Structures are given as structure tokens and as C-alpha cells.
Amino acid sequence: MTDGGEWAGSESKEWKDGRHKRENRSVYPHAGEIGDRQTRRALTAARSAYDRIARHDDLPADAPPMFEETTLARSWRYAQGSETFARAVEKGDAIRIRHFVGAQDTDVDLSGMKALQRLRDIVTRPAFMAYMWAEPGTGKTNFAFLLAQLWKRHHPDGEVGTNVRTLEQKDEWCRNYGDLDRWMKADEDAALRGEATPKLFIFDEASSNASGRGKDGYETAQKLGVLAYKIRKYGGSLIIIGHDGGDVHPAIRELAIAINKETKKRATVYESVRNRKGERPIVELSGIPPTDWQYNDKEATTWSWDRHADSEETSDESLEEAHKDIAVWTAIKAKEQGLSNREAAEVAGYSREWVRLRYEEYKDGGKAAETFANVEAVIA
């Protein structure tokens, strides 16, 4: 065998398992490891069916998020993979052997180690919040879970919630705002004493119920601003897996750092984002490693801004009340930055007359001034 052939065997292993600079969108994990054609086809059909059921959210609650974690898949892969590997050793098939083993580089990836250290410094900030945007295929969801993994190491007793159902390391699956609200308030008294369990919510905006363009995108941006405000109010942390950096609410720009995932290995961290462009770069990262956390990257996440039918109502301020508070803060911030009533109205989501009245109320020391001060105290 030539060195080039052996190299191809190990390189294909890294690509297939998601450790390559190019994303694998073509083959399943068992490809190249199962020599028996009939078994290989059966595994492919089973994996495809499992993914289809997962996309429709019809898997049992105790089912593994990925087919490869099922007892059936593991037993087939171990049994057939062992036979395939044994034949490769017997025949001296170096390409097949290297494909099983993968690349065995002895050089330490110093850029990756530096990236992890810088990321660790970022996620360990109090009430850490981040908004992430990227082009498709750059691994932004994987990167979000890497950030969460580092956060968890710093908060070993902390809890991680998400609307990504297949994330194995989650403590809470939040399908809607009601689920999230109930989870955040579970230890409300302790939170007010500053003794609450640290909580991180990872929000994947990719759901059709959470994202959109035009009017839908604008309304989602408003709700994300309120969401960030309420999570900060409870001392929680937040990672938003966004789209393209457009239509970002002012509260998100104020509360969260902005991360543009440029490639699988590179990202730039900014102080903020506006009109799809990062502002005031903090650090450039390279050699970013993949997360160890397990999830199905084919999952279509679900989310609803409404409370679920079985969500319990609480006496605390509602999402609508929080929306009004954040709108007052947004309008006043816009006016203080020199925007006209019309421009401030577009940002706040209310009429020009409403903005004019709230700003006059604010200058006169009325209710709007009190609301602004309360929101500012949470966001600052």
C-alpha cells in the first residue's frame, strides 16, 4: 500500500466523524466499517427511519437521541465491525485498518488549546450571554454546545436547559416559553437571595415557530429581547443560536456578546452585532475543537412563544408585561441616542405617539422613568 492510500483511510475517518474542516453531509457513521453488504444496508435503512421519527418528535421519551446510541445499532456495529477489522488485519488491508483507527497526529494543536482557554474566560463571566450567527454548515450548533460544555465545567452543579430535544447532556427540555418560565422560576426564592442553582439556556432559533423574516422576524427579535431580559432578571445565562445577525433586538446587543462562526475552526467574538456585522471585535479564535456533547444534528428543533396547555400560570409578571417594560426601555434608549419618534417607534414596536408620551413621562420622572430604571438595573 502507498502512504497516500493509508492517509486516505485515516482522513476519511476524521471527515466521516465530524473532525475534518469539511462537513460530512453524505455518509452515516457505519460507512466504511461494515463489510457485509446486507447488514450495511439494514443499518442505513434503520438509521434513516430513526431520523425520520426523531424529526417528527415521535420518539419515546426514554429513547436515545441518536440511532448509534441504541442497543441494536451498537450490537450490529460491534459484531460486524469486529469481523471487518479482523479480515483487514488478516489481509494486511492498511487502508481499512487506518479507517478504523483514524488519524494519530502526535502534534499538539496549540491553536485549539488557546481557543479553549479564551472561550473559558468568556463563558465564566457572571450571567454570561451570547448571540451567535453564521452561514449554514459552519458548525454553530456544535460550537454553542462547546460553550455550554465549558460553562458546565465551571458550574458543575449548574443546570442546562434547551429546546434541542436530542442533546444528551441537557437537564431540561423546554418546548415553549411556558416550560422555560417554569424551569427558571423553580427556585425563585433562592434566586432572590442569590443562592439559586446556576442555569444556562441554549436557544436554537432555527424552528419555524421561533424564526422568520419580515414581520415574523421582527416579532421574534422583540420576543428574544424580552427573553434575554427575563433570564438576566433571574441571574441566568443564555446562548442564542441565531441566523444571520440581522434584526437583533437592542436588549440582545446590550446584554450579549456576539459571535460570528466563520468556519468550523474559526470564529470572531464581538462586543455587539448590528445589521449582520460584528462591532468592536474582542478576540479572533482559530483551531476550535468540536464539542464532546452528543446530539442529533439533523433534529428540527421545536419552540412556541405561547404557554403549553399543561404549563402552570404563575403570579409573576407575564411575558406581555415584560414586553412592555423592555419596549419602554428600548424607546427611551433610542431617543437618548438621538433617534426620532418614528425611528424609535420602529425599534420599540409601538406607535410614534406612544414613544412621544413615554419619553415625556420619562423626562418628567413619571412611571416610564421608574420602568426604565428597573430594566436598566437588570441589564446593566
C-alpha positions in Angstrom: 0.0 0.0 0.0 1.2 3.5 -0.6 1.4 6.2 2.1 -1.2 8.1 0.2 -3.7 5.3 0.4 -3.2 4.9 4.1 -3.6 8.6 4.6 -6.9 8.5 2.7 -8.2 5.8 5.1 -7.5 7.8 8.2 -8.5 11.2 6.6 -11.9 9.7 5.6 -12.4 8.6 9.2 -11.9 12.1 10.6 -14.2 13.6 7.9 -16.9 11.0 8.5 -16.9 11.5 12.3 -17.1 15.3 12.1 -13.4 16.2 12.9 -12.5 17.5 9.5 -12.5 21.0 8.2 -15.1 19.9 5.6 -18.5 18.9 6.9 -19.8 15.4 6.3 -23.2 15.6 4.7 -23.0 12.4 2.7 -22.5 9.2 4.8 -23.6 7.6 8.0 -21.1 6.7 10.8 -21.2 3.0 10.0 -20.0 3.6 6.4 -16.5 2.0 5.8 -16.8 -0.1 9.0 -19.3 -2.8 8.0 -18.1 -5.2 5.3 -21.3 -7.2 4.9 -23.4 -5.5 2.3 -26.7 -6.8 3.6 -26.0 -5.7 7.2 -24.7 -2.3 5.9 -28.0 -1.7 4.0 -30.1 -2.7 7.0 -28.2 -0.3 9.3 -28.6 2.5 6.7 -32.4 1.9 6.5 -32.7 1.7 10.3 -30.8 5.0 10.8 -32.8 6.7 8.1 -36.1 5.6 9.7 -34.9 6.6 13.2 -34.0 10.1 12.0 -37.4 10.4 10.3 -39.2 9.5 13.6 -37.0 12.0 15.5 -37.8 14.8 13.1 -41.5 14.3 13.8 -40.8 14.2 17.5 -42.3 10.8 17.8 -39.5 9.0 19.7 -40.3 7.7 23.1 -39.2 9.9 26.0 -36.5 7.5 27.1 -35.2 6.8 23.6 -31.6 7.8 22.8 -31.3 10.9 20.7 -29.2 9.2 18.1 -29.6 5.8 16.4 -26.0 5.0 17.1 -26.7 5.0 20.8 -29.4 2.3 20.6 -28.6 -1.2 21.7 -29.4 -2.5 18.3 -27.0 -0.2 16.5 -24.2 -0.9 18.9 -24.6 -4.7 18.8 -24.6 -4.7 15.0 -21.6 -2.3 14.7 -19.5 -4.2 17.2 -20.3 -7.6 15.8 -19.9 -6.7 12.1 -17.1 -4.2 12.7 -15.1 -6.8 14.6 -15.4 -9.2 11.6 -14.4 -6.5 9.1 -11.4 -5.4 11.2 -10.3 -9.0 11.7 -10.4 -9.6 7.9 -8.5 -6.3 7.3 -5.7 -7.4 9.7 -5.5 -10.9 8.2 -5.2 -9.4 4.6 -2.9 -6.6 5.6 -5.5 -4.0 4.4 -3.8 -0.9 5.7 -6.4 1.5 4.3 -9.3 -0.3 6.1 -7.3 -0.5 9.3 -6.4 3.2 9.3 -10.0 4.0 8.7 -11.0 2.2 11.9 -8.2 3.8 13.9 -8.4 7.4 12.4 -5.6 9.9 12.3 -3.0 9.6 15.0 -1.3 13.0 14.8 1.3 13.5 17.5 1.5 17.2 17.2 -0.5 19.1 19.9 -3.0 21.6 18.4 -1.8 24.7 20.3 -4.3 26.9 18.5 -7.1 24.7 19.8 -5.7 24.9 23.3 -5.5 28.7 23.2 -9.1 28.9 21.8 -10.4 26.8 24.6 -8.7 29.0 27.2 -10.1 32.1 25.7 -13.5 30.6 25.5 -13.3 29.5 29.1 -12.5 33.1 30.1 -15.6 34.3 28.2 -18.2 31.8 29.4 -17.2 32.2 33.1 -18.3 35.8 33.2 -21.3 36.4 35.6 -24.7 35.9 33.8 -22.9 35.1 30.5 -24.9 35.7 27.4 -24.0 35.2 23.8 -25.7 35.7 20.4 -24.2 33.5 17.6 -24.8 33.8 13.9 -23.2 32.0 10.9 -23.6 30.7 7.5 -25.1 27.1 7.2 -22.5 24.3 7.6 -20.1 26.2 9.8 -21.0 24.2 12.9 -22.6 27.0 15.0 -24.8 24.5 16.9 -21.8 22.4 17.7 -19.9 25.5 18.9 -22.8 26.6 21.1 -22.7 23.2 22.8 -18.9 23.6 23.2 -19.5 26.9 25.0 -22.1 25.2 27.2 -19.7 22.4 27.9 -17.1 24.8 29.2 -19.8 26.6 31.2 -20.8 23.3 32.8 -17.2 22.6 33.8 -17.1 26.0 35.6 -20.6 25.3 37.2 -20.6 21.5 37.9 -23.8 21.8 39.9 -25.4 24.1 37.3 -28.3 23.1 35.0 -28.5 23.3 31.3 -31.9 23.8 29.5 -32.5 23.9 25.8 -35.2 23.5 23.1 -32.9 20.9 21.4 -34.5 17.7 22.5 -31.7 15.3 21.4 -29.0 16.9 23.5 -28.0 14.1 25.8 -26.3 16.4 28.4 -29.4 18.6 29.0 -31.1 18.9 32.4 -34.3 20.3 31.0 -36.1 20.3 27.6 -38.1 23.5 27.1 -40.5 23.2 24.2 -42.1 26.6 24.7 -41.9 29.8 26.8 -44.1 28.2 29.5 -41.6 25.4 30.0 -38.7 27.8 30.2 -40.5 30.2 32.5 -41.4 27.4 34.9 -37.8 26.0 34.9 -36.3 29.4 35.5 -38.7 30.1 38.4 -38.3 26.7 40.1 -36.0 28.1 42.8 -37.3 31.7 42.7 -36.8 32.4 46.4 -33.2 31.2 46.3 -32.6 33.4 43.2 -33.7 36.4 45.1 -31.3 35.6 47.9 -28.5 35.0 45.3 -28.3 31.3 46.2 -30.0 29.8 43.1 -28.7 26.9 41.1 -26.8 28.4 38.1 -28.8 27.9 34.9 -27.9 28.1 31.2 -30.5 28.1 28.4 -29.4 27.3 24.9 -32.0 28.6 22.4 -31.9 27.3 18.8 -33.7 29.9 16.8 -33.9 27.5 13.8 -37.5 26.5 14.5 -40.1 27.9 12.1 -42.1 28.9 15.3 -39.1 30.9 16.6 -37.6 32.5 13.5 -38.6 34.1 10.2 -38.1 37.2 8.1 -40.1 40.3 7.6 -42.9 40.8 10.2 -42.2 37.3 11.7 -38.5 38.0 12.1 -39.3 41.4 13.6 -41.7 40.0 16.2 -39.2 37.2 17.0 -36.5 39.8 17.6 -38.8 41.6 20.0 -39.5 38.4 21.9 -35.9 37.4 22.1 -35.1 40.8 23.7 -37.7 40.1 26.3 -36.4 36.5 26.8 -32.9 37.8 27.4 -34.2 40.4 29.9 -36.2 37.8 31.9 -33.3 35.3 32.0 -30.9 38.0 33.2 -33.5 39.0 35.8 -33.2 35.6 37.3 -29.4 35.6 37.1 -29.3 33.0 34.3 -27.1 32.6 31.3 -28.2 32.4 27.7 -26.8 31.3 24.3 -28.8 32.1 21.2 -28.1 30.2 18.1 -29.3 32.8 15.6 -29.5 33.1 11.9 -27.6 35.9 10.1 -27.1 38.6 12.7 -29.9 40.7 11.3 -33.0 42.0 13.3 -31.2 41.7 16.6 -33.1 43.5 19.4 -31.3 46.3 21.3 -31.5 44.4 24.5 -29.6 41.5 23.0 -26.9 43.9 21.8 -26.7 45.3 25.3 -26.7 42.1 27.2 -24.9 39.6 25.0 -21.5 39.3 23.3 -21.8 38.5 19.6 -20.0 35.6 17.9 -19.7 35.1 14.2 -18.8 31.4 13.4 -16.9 31.9 10.2 -15.8 28.3 9.6 -15.8 25.1 11.5 -12.5 26.1 13.1 -12.6 29.9 13.2 -14.8 32.4 14.9 -14.6 36.1 15.9 -16.1 37.4 19.2 -17.5 40.9 19.1 -19.0 43.2 21.7 -22.1 43.6 19.6 -23.7 43.0 16.2 -25.7 45.4 14.0 -27.1 44.9 10.5 -25.4 41.5 10.2 -21.9 42.9 11.0 -20.0 42.5 14.2 -18.9 45.6 16.1 -15.8 46.2 18.2 -14.0 42.8 18.0 -12.8 41.2 21.2 -10.9 38.2 20.0 -10.3 36.0 17.0 -10.4 32.3 17.6 -8.8 29.5 15.5 -8.4 25.8 15.9 -11.7 25.5 17.6 -12.3 21.8 18.6 -15.7 20.1 18.4 -17.8 19.5 21.5 -17.9 16.2 23.3 -21.6 16.6 23.9 -23.9 14.3 21.9 -26.9 15.4 19.9 -28.6 14.8 16.6 -27.6 17.5 14.2 -30.5 16.6 11.9 -33.1 17.4 14.5 -35.7 20.0 13.6 -36.0 21.9 16.9 -39.4 22.9 18.2 -40.4 26.1 20.0 -43.5 28.1 20.7 -43.8 31.5 22.4 -47.1 30.5 23.9 -47.5 28.7 27.1 -48.2 25.0 26.6 -51.6 23.6 27.7 -50.0 21.9 30.7 -47.8 24.8 31.8 -48.8 26.3 35.1 -49.5 30.0 35.2 -47.7 32.0 37.9 -48.4 35.2 39.6 -45.1 36.8 38.5 -45.0 39.3 35.6 -46.2 37.8 32.3 -44.4 37.8 29.0 -46.6 40.6 27.9 -45.8 42.8 30.9 -42.1 42.1 30.4 -42.5 43.0 26.7 -44.0 46.4 27.7 -41.2 47.1 30.1 -38.5 46.3 27.6 -40.3 48.4 25.0 -40.3 51.4 27.3 -36.5 50.9 27.9 -35.9 50.4 24.2 -37.8 53.6 23.2 -36.0 55.7 25.7 -32.6 54.3 24.8 -33.4 55.1 21.2 -34.4 58.7 22.0 -31.4 59.2 24.1 -29.3 58.2 21.2 -30.8 60.9 19.0 -33.4 58.9 17.1 -36.7 60.5 16.0 -40.0 59.4 17.4 -40.7 57.5 14.1 -37.3 55.7 14.2 -37.7 54.9 17.9 -41.2 53.5 17.3 -39.8 51.1 14.7 -37.3 49.8 17.2 -39.7 49.6 20.1 -42.6 48.1 18.2 -45.1 50.8 19.2 -46.5 54.0 17.6 -44.8 57.3 17.3 -47.3 58.9 19.7 -46.7 56.1 22.3 -43.0 56.8 22.1 -43.5 60.6 22.5 -45.7 60.1 25.5 -43.3 57.6 27.2 -40.3 59.9 26.6 -42.1 62.9 28.1 -43.2 60.7 31.0 -39.6 59.7 31.4 -38.2 63.3 31.4 -40.9 64.3 33.9 -39.8 61.5 36.3 -43.1 59.6 35.9 -43.8 55.8 35.6 -41.7 55.5 32.4 -38.7 56.7 34.3 -39.3 54.1 37.0 -39.7 51.3 34.4 -36.6 52.4 32.6 -34.6 52.4 35.8 -35.8 48.9 36.8 -34.9 47.4 33.4 -31.6 49.3 33.3 -30.7 47.8 36.7 -31.3 44.3 35.4 -29.4 44.8 32.1 -26.5 46.9 33.4 
